[in-house]
Amino acid sequence: MGRENAAMRVSAKADYALRAVLELAAAGEGPVKGERIAQAQNIPLKFLENILLELRHDGLVASQRGAEGGYWLARAPEEITLAEVIRAVDGPLANVRGARPETLEYSGPAERLKDVWIAVRANLRAVLESVTLADLAAGNLPEEIDAITSDPEAWQPH
């Protein structure tokens, strides 16, 4: 029963970051107040502000202080992938015990595990680098992603 959570984990930070930038993508141009994003996506404001700071540091979000201030996307939503947002707040997409898979050394029957981890990372990238903020804000996904999610097996928690 409890082993269903063992595979892929998306941190709260990455989830909040994606939801925040999607609010900005949907809002269009112009500043959006942090409070508005926090309220719309039910994200604790202090946590959100720290996340937006990291996204700004990575050049994904811009901000302005003051009464007319707020946050906006630093680039067009068509140019920002989900992978970029996740990397900005969480670092590399896939690591094993905090290390990049290509740096790991295995021996004996475990030798090919490195190849498995590389394949897992490549598949994560294939999904997360193909979906942009514009796709999600418009309620659309690339055909290859729709094809994956249209398979009922994909929805089963194995």
Secondary structure, DSSP 8 states (H G I E B T S, - for coil): -GGGGSS----HHHHHHHHHHHHHHHH-SS-B-HHHHHHHHT--HHHHHHHHHHHHHTTSEEEE-STT-EEEESS-GGG-BHHHHHHHHH-SS--BTTB-GGG----GGGTTHHHHHHHHHHHHHHHHTT-BHHHHHTT---HHHHHHHTSGGGGS--
